[in-house]
């Protein structure tokens, strides 16, 4: 059984030929997801299942954030060593996507997903019994490797089924569900810490992994038929990745997404320490701030969905990048002026995450729009690898000076935000002007 019936009626419309100049062309116009009948029901089920798959990675990242100081004390280690466990899971997600994506192109989507969710469940349970920070870090890496399956394959399934603006619409709806994980994760983590010690958090996370496995087994049909699968040897796979890296339509929105993610992930990885040490927040207050800012991202995604029929995709992306820069600049002004408080910082971060919600779905849709279904897994894998690899590397810069501070966090975030806008503007704007001049 496949997901063919979920596709829009014009799913197989011809794809425009490649431009002769490096550019990030607008994708072809596509119809939106089915609006009525059985197709709509299947699309809704697809959103729920892929939302769960997309959420398991962010949940693994964010659920334990309120417990970072407690874990450091319990394992007898430093703040920077515990922060490294966050980088470890992100590195695992980056590498895992690079492996799972091509496997899903060769063997289909369901098999790699099931293996990934099972390994995730087992490794998560083992983390609860980690005797020291070294074992903790290694297990987090394995956890990230396995969580990558949900991230990369869910994007590939969307590419199997939708294109262009329809894909952007679906990604926006998907983020509405997957965005609940980072919003509710710290809140749930804070409440669980009231009930018991930090290993309880990973017990609950393991149960979520088990539930996700059941969803894939019972509710997710195969979206890549055998005749559309691609079997390549390692050298052939390297050539596929090389072609993607040389494809300006792919690499420009991917690098834009990666740097934007680096901005937001710097906040995610550093703010638990900043909120406690400089703003006087406890675990529950931190969880509330995190929930509010993640709500901003969800709101941004839904605004993006509303703008799809009114504003062209490149303009939506530029709006998100410009708003991100402005909000981080406001955060820097609060810090330099000495007027930073938990409330004012939360407002600035909320606005930043709102505009980030405009960046992610549009950059992802642009990057994958020009890729055929037979290599969608590889494209999704490379996109995810660069996103999480570059994002985690950028975030690690915030702690290089020792203790994590609001000033250091803001400086790294601003650098990443400006870098994302510069990459997209330098490559996209001149190309669009050149195309307009030839009309």
C-alpha positions as CSV (number, residue, x, y, z in Angstrom):
1,X,0.0,0.0,0.0
2,X,1.3,3.5,-0.9
3,X,0.3,7.1,-0.2
4,X,-0.4,7.9,-3.8
5,X,-4.0,8.8,-3.0
6,X,-2.8,11.7,-0.8
7,X,-1.1,13.5,-3.6
8,X,-2.6,16.6,-5.1
9,X,-4.2,16.3,-8.5
10,X,-1.4,18.0,-10.3
11,X,1.4,16.3,-8.5
12,X,3.0,15.1,-11.7
13,X,3.0,18.4,-13.5
14,X,6.2,19.0,-15.4
15,X,9.2,20.4,-13.5
16,X,10.8,23.5,-14.9
17,X,14.2,23.0,-16.5
18,X,17.3,24.2,-14.6
19,X,18.4,27.8,-15.1
20,X,21.6,28.6,-16.8
21,X,22.8,30.8,-14.0
22,X,23.3,29.9,-10.3
23,X,20.0,30.7,-8.7
24,X,17.3,29.6,-6.3
25,X,14.3,29.5,-8.7
26,X,10.8,29.6,-7.4
27,X,9.3,26.1,-7.5
28,X,6.5,25.3,-9.9
29,X,3.0,26.1,-8.7
30,X,1.3,23.0,-7.3
31,X,-2.1,22.4,-5.9
32,X,-2.7,22.2,-2.2
33,X,-3.3,19.0,-0.3
34,X,-6.6,17.3,-0.9
35,X,-9.5,19.3,0.6
36,X,-12.2,16.7,0.8
37,X,-13.1,13.1,0.8
38,X,-10.9,10.1,1.6
39,X,-7.8,12.1,0.5
40,X,-8.2,14.6,3.2
41,X,-8.6,11.9,5.8
42,X,-5.4,10.2,4.7
43,X,-3.6,13.6,4.6
44,X,-4.7,14.2,8.2
45,X,-3.5,10.8,9.3
46,X,-0.2,11.5,7.5
47,X,0.2,14.8,9.4
48,X,-0.4,13.1,12.8
49,X,2.1,10.2,12.1
50,X,4.8,12.4,10.6
51,X,4.3,15.0,13.3
52,X,5.0,12.3,15.9
53,X,8.1,11.2,14.0
54,X,9.3,14.8,13.6
55,X,8.7,15.5,17.3
56,X,10.6,12.6,18.8
57,X,14.0,14.3,18.1
58,X,13.1,17.7,19.5
59,X,11.5,16.0,22.5
60,X,14.7,14.1,23.1
61,X,16.6,17.4,22.9
62,X,14.3,19.5,25.1
63,X,12.7,17.3,27.7
64,X,15.8,17.2,29.9
65,X,16.8,20.9,29.6
66,X,15.3,21.8,33.0
67,X,17.4,19.0,34.5
68,X,20.8,20.0,33.2
69,X,22.0,21.6,36.5
70,X,20.7,18.5,38.4
71,X,22.4,16.1,36.0
72,X,25.7,18.0,36.3
73,X,25.5,17.8,40.1
74,X,24.4,14.1,40.2
75,X,27.1,12.9,37.8
76,X,29.8,15.1,39.4
77,X,30.7,17.1,36.3
78,X,30.7,20.6,35.0
79,X,28.1,22.7,33.2
80,X,30.1,22.6,30.0
81,X,30.4,18.8,30.1
82,X,26.6,18.4,30.5
83,X,26.0,21.0,27.7
84,X,28.2,18.7,25.5
85,X,25.5,16.0,25.8
86,X,23.2,18.3,24.0
87,X,25.8,18.8,21.2
88,X,26.3,15.0,21.2
89,X,22.6,14.2,20.4
90,X,22.6,16.9,17.7
91,X,25.8,15.4,16.1
92,X,24.1,12.0,16.2
93,X,21.1,13.4,14.4
94,X,23.3,15.0,11.8
95,X,25.3,11.8,11.1
96,X,22.2,9.6,11.3
97,X,20.4,11.5,8.7
98,X,23.3,11.1,6.3
99,X,23.0,7.3,6.7
100,X,19.3,6.8,7.0
101,X,18.3,9.0,4.0
102,X,20.1,7.0,1.3
103,X,18.9,3.7,2.9
104,X,15.3,5.0,2.7
105,X,15.9,5.7,-1.0
106,X,17.0,2.1,-1.5
107,X,14.8,0.1,0.9
108,X,11.7,2.3,1.2
109,X,10.6,4.5,4.1
110,X,9.0,2.1,6.6
111,X,11.9,-0.3,7.2
112,X,14.5,2.4,8.2
113,X,11.9,4.1,10.3
114,X,11.0,1.0,12.3
115,X,14.7,0.2,13.0
116,X,15.3,3.8,14.0
117,X,12.4,4.0,16.5
118,X,13.3,0.7,18.1
119,X,17.0,1.7,18.6
120,X,15.8,5.1,20.0
121,X,13.6,3.4,22.5
122,X,16.4,1.1,23.7
123,X,19.1,3.7,23.9
124,X,16.8,6.1,25.8
125,X,16.0,3.5,28.4
126,X,19.8,2.9,28.9
127,X,20.5,6.6,29.5
128,X,18.4,6.5,32.7
129,X,21.1,4.2,34.1
130,X,24.2,6.0,32.9
131,X,26.8,6.0,35.7
132,X,28.8,9.0,34.5
133,X,28.8,11.8,32.0
134,X,31.0,9.9,29.5
135,X,28.5,7.0,29.2
136,X,25.7,9.6,29.2
137,X,27.2,11.4,26.2
138,X,27.8,8.3,24.2
139,X,24.3,7.1,24.7
140,X,22.9,10.5,23.7
141,X,24.9,10.2,20.5
142,X,23.3,6.8,19.8
143,X,19.9,8.3,20.7
144,X,20.5,11.1,18.2
145,X,21.6,8.6,15.5
146,X,18.3,6.7,15.8
147,X,16.1,9.8,16.2
148,X,17.4,11.0,12.8
149,X,15.3,8.3,11.1
150,X,12.1,10.1,12.0
151,X,13.4,13.5,10.9
152,X,14.9,12.6,7.6
153,X,12.3,10.0,6.5
154,X,9.4,12.2,7.4
155,X,10.7,15.0,5.1
156,X,11.3,12.5,2.3
157,X,7.7,11.2,2.6
158,X,6.5,14.8,2.2
159,X,8.6,15.1,-0.9
160,X,7.2,11.8,-2.2
161,X,3.7,13.1,-1.8
162,X,3.8,16.9,-2.3
163,X,5.7,19.6,-4.3
164,X,6.2,23.4,-4.2
165,X,3.7,25.4,-2.2
166,X,1.8,22.3,-1.3
167,X,4.9,21.0,0.4
168,X,5.4,24.3,2.2
169,X,1.8,24.1,3.4
170,X,2.3,20.6,4.6
171,X,5.6,21.5,6.3
172,X,3.8,24.3,8.1
173,X,1.0,22.0,9.3
174,X,3.6,19.4,10.3
175,X,5.5,21.9,12.4
176,X,2.3,22.8,14.2
177,X,2.4,19.3,15.7
178,X,6.1,18.7,15.9
179,X,6.4,22.2,17.5
180,X,4.4,21.0,20.5
181,X,7.3,18.8,21.5
182,X,9.8,21.6,22.2
183,X,7.1,23.7,23.7
184,X,5.7,21.0,26.1
185,X,9.0,19.2,26.6
186,X,10.6,21.5,29.2
187,X,7.2,22.0,30.9
188,X,6.8,18.2,31.2
189,X,10.4,17.9,32.2
190,X,10.0,20.4,35.0
191,X,6.9,18.7,36.3
192,X,8.6,15.3,36.2
193,X,11.5,16.7,38.2
194,X,9.0,17.5,41.0
195,X,7.8,13.9,41.0
196,X,11.2,12.2,40.8
197,X,14.9,12.4,39.7
198,X,16.2,13.1,36.2
199,X,16.2,9.4,35.1
200,X,12.4,9.5,35.2
201,X,12.5,11.9,32.2
202,X,14.2,9.3,30.1
203,X,11.8,6.6,31.2
204,X,9.0,8.8,29.9
205,X,10.9,9.5,26.7
206,X,11.5,5.8,26.1
207,X,7.7,5.2,26.4
208,X,7.2,7.9,23.7
209,X,9.6,6.1,21.5
210,X,7.7,2.9,22.0
211,X,4.4,4.7,21.0
212,X,6.0,6.1,17.9
213,X,7.2,2.6,16.9
214,X,3.6,1.4,17.2
215,X,2.3,4.4,15.1
216,X,4.8,3.6,12.3
217,X,3.9,-0.1,12.3
218,X,0.1,0.3,12.3
219,X,-0.6,3.6,10.6
220,X,2.1,4.5,8.1
221,X,1.9,3.0,4.6
222,X,4.9,2.9,2.3
223,X,5.2,6.1,0.2
224,X,8.1,5.0,-2.1
225,X,7.1,2.1,-4.5
226,X,9.7,-0.5,-5.4
227,X,9.9,0.8,-9.0
228,X,10.9,4.3,-7.8
229,X,13.7,3.1,-5.4
230,X,17.3,3.8,-6.1
231,X,20.1,1.4,-5.2
232,X,23.6,3.0,-5.4
233,X,27.0,1.9,-4.2
234,X,29.0,4.1,-1.8
235,X,30.8,5.8,-4.7
236,X,27.5,6.5,-6.4
237,X,26.1,7.9,-3.2
238,X,29.1,10.2,-2.8
239,X,28.4,11.4,-6.4
240,X,24.7,12.1,-5.4
241,X,25.8,14.1,-2.4
242,X,28.4,15.9,-4.5
243,X,25.8,16.8,-7.1
244,X,23.5,18.2,-4.4
245,X,26.3,20.3,-2.9
246,X,27.0,21.8,-6.4
247,X,23.3,22.5,-7.0
248,X,22.7,26.1,-6.0
249,X,19.0,25.5,-5.8
250,X,19.7,23.0,-3.0
251,X,22.7,24.3,-1.2
252,X,21.6,28.0,-0.8
253,X,18.3,27.4,1.0
254,X,20.0,24.5,3.0
255,X,22.8,26.8,4.3
256,X,20.2,29.5,5.0
257,X,18.2,26.9,7.1
258,X,21.4,25.6,8.8
259,X,22.6,29.0,10.0
260,X,19.1,30.0,11.0
261,X,18.8,26.8,13.0
262,X,22.2,27.6,14.6
263,X,20.7,30.9,15.8
264,X,17.7,29.2,17.5
265,X,19.7,26.2,18.7
266,X,22.2,28.6,20.5
267,X,19.2,29.9,22.5
268,X,18.0,26.3,23.1
269,X,21.3,25.0,24.4
270,X,22.4,28.1,26.4
271,X,19.3,29.6,27.9
272,X,18.8,27.1,30.8
273,X,22.1,28.4,32.2
274,X,21.5,32.1,31.3
275,X,18.0,32.1,32.8
276,X,19.2,30.6,36.0
277,X,22.5,32.5,36.5
278,X,21.6,35.9,35.1
279,X,17.9,36.2,35.2
280,X,17.1,34.3,38.4
281,X,14.7,31.8,36.8
282,X,14.0,28.4,38.4
283,X,13.3,25.2,36.4
284,X,9.5,25.9,36.1
285,X,10.0,29.5,35.0
286,X,12.6,28.4,32.4
287,X,10.1,25.8,31.1
288,X,7.4,28.5,30.9
289,X,9.7,30.8,28.9
290,X,10.7,28.0,26.6
291,X,7.0,27.1,26.0
292,X,6.2,30.8,25.2
293,X,9.0,31.1,22.7
294,X,8.2,27.8,21.1
295,X,4.6,29.0,20.7
296,X,6.1,31.9,18.8
297,X,7.6,29.4,16.3
298,X,4.3,27.7,15.9
299,X,2.5,31.0,15.3
300,X,5.1,31.9,12.7
301,X,4.5,28.6,10.9
302,X,0.8,29.2,10.8
303,X,1.3,32.7,9.6
304,X,3.4,31.3,6.8
305,X,0.6,28.9,5.9
306,X,-1.8,31.8,5.7
307,X,0.6,33.8,3.5
308,X,1.3,31.0,1.0
309,X,-1.5,32.0,-1.5
310,X,-0.6,35.7,-1.1
311,X,3.1,36.1,-0.8
312,X,5.7,34.4,-3.0
313,X,8.0,31.8,-1.2
314,X,11.2,33.8,-1.5
315,X,9.6,36.9,0.0
316,X,8.2,34.9,2.9
317,X,11.7,33.6,3.5
318,X,13.3,37.0,3.3
319,X,10.7,38.4,5.8
320,X,11.6,35.6,8.3
321,X,15.3,36.3,8.0
322,X,14.9,40.1,8.4
323,X,12.6,39.7,11.4
324,X,15.1,37.2,13.0
325,X,17.9,39.7,12.8
326,X,15.8,42.6,14.1
327,X,14.7,40.6,17.2
328,X,18.2,39.4,18.0
329,X,19.4,43.0,17.7
330,X,16.7,44.0,20.2
331,X,18.0,41.2,22.6
332,X,21.5,42.7,22.3
333,X,20.2,46.2,23.1
334,X,18.5,44.8,26.2
335,X,21.8,43.2,27.3
336,X,24.1,46.2,26.6
337,X,21.7,48.7,28.2
338,X,21.4,46.6,31.4
339,X,17.6,46.4,31.1
340,X,17.4,42.7,30.4
341,X,14.9,40.9,32.5
342,X,13.2,37.6,32.3
343,X,10.1,39.3,30.8
344,X,11.9,41.5,28.3
345,X,14.2,38.7,27.1
346,X,11.2,36.4,26.7
347,X,9.4,38.9,24.5
348,X,12.5,39.3,22.3
349,X,13.0,35.6,22.0
350,X,9.3,35.1,21.2
351,X,9.5,37.5,18.3
352,X,12.7,35.8,17.1
353,X,11.1,32.3,17.1
354,X,8.0,33.7,15.4
355,X,10.1,34.8,12.4
356,X,12.1,31.6,12.6
357,X,8.8,29.9,11.9
358,X,8.7,31.6,8.5
359,X,12.2,30.5,7.7
360,X,12.2,26.8,8.3
361,X,9.3,25.5,6.1
362,X,10.1,27.8,3.2
363,X,13.8,27.0,3.2
364,X,13.1,23.3,3.4
365,X,10.6,23.4,0.6
366,X,12.9,25.4,-1.6
367,X,15.8,23.0,-1.0
368,X,13.9,19.8,-1.8
369,X,11.7,21.2,-4.6
370,X,14.2,20.5,-7.3
371,X,15.0,17.0,-6.2
372,X,13.4,13.9,-7.8
373,X,11.6,11.4,-5.5
374,X,14.2,8.7,-6.1
375,X,16.8,10.9,-4.4
376,X,14.5,12.7,-2.0
377,X,15.9,10.7,0.9
378,X,19.5,11.7,0.1
379,X,18.5,15.3,-0.3
380,X,16.6,15.3,3.0
381,X,19.6,13.5,4.6
382,X,22.1,16.1,3.5
383,X,19.8,18.9,4.4
384,X,19.4,17.5,7.9
385,X,23.0,16.7,8.3
386,X,24.1,20.3,7.4
387,X,21.3,21.7,9.5
388,X,22.1,19.9,12.7
389,X,25.9,19.7,12.1
390,X,26.3,23.4,11.4
391,X,23.6,24.3,13.9
392,X,25.3,22.4,16.8
393,X,28.7,23.8,15.9
394,X,27.4,27.3,15.9
395,X,25.7,26.8,19.3
396,X,28.9,25.3,20.8
397,X,30.6,28.7,20.3
398,X,28.4,30.3,23.0
399,X,30.2,28.3,25.7
400,X,33.8,28.6,24.5
401,X,34.7,31.3,27.0
402,X,33.7,29.1,30.0
403,X,30.4,30.0,31.6
404,X,27.5,30.7,29.3
405,X,26.4,34.3,29.4
406,X,23.6,36.3,27.8
407,X,26.2,38.4,26.0
408,X,27.9,35.4,24.5
409,X,24.6,33.8,23.6
410,X,23.4,36.9,21.8
411,X,26.6,37.5,19.9
412,X,26.6,34.0,18.5
413,X,22.9,34.2,17.6
414,X,23.3,37.6,15.8
415,X,26.3,36.2,13.8
416,X,24.3,33.2,12.7
417,X,21.2,35.3,11.8
418,X,23.2,37.7,9.7
419,X,25.0,34.8,8.1
420,X,21.8,33.1,7.1
421,X,20.4,36.3,5.5
422,X,23.7,37.0,3.7
423,X,23.9,33.5,2.2
424,X,20.4,33.8,0.8
425,X,20.7,37.4,-0.3
426,X,24.1,37.0,-2.0
427,X,22.9,34.0,-4.0
428,X,19.2,34.6,-4.6
429,X,18.7,38.3,-5.1
430,X,21.2,38.8,-8.0
431,X,19.9,35.7,-9.7
432,X,16.3,36.8,-9.4
433,X,17.2,40.3,-10.8
434,X,19.0,38.7,-13.7
435,X,16.0,36.5,-14.6
436,X,13.7,39.6,-14.3
437,X,16.0,41.5,-16.7
438,X,15.7,38.8,-19.4
439,X,11.9,38.8,-19.3
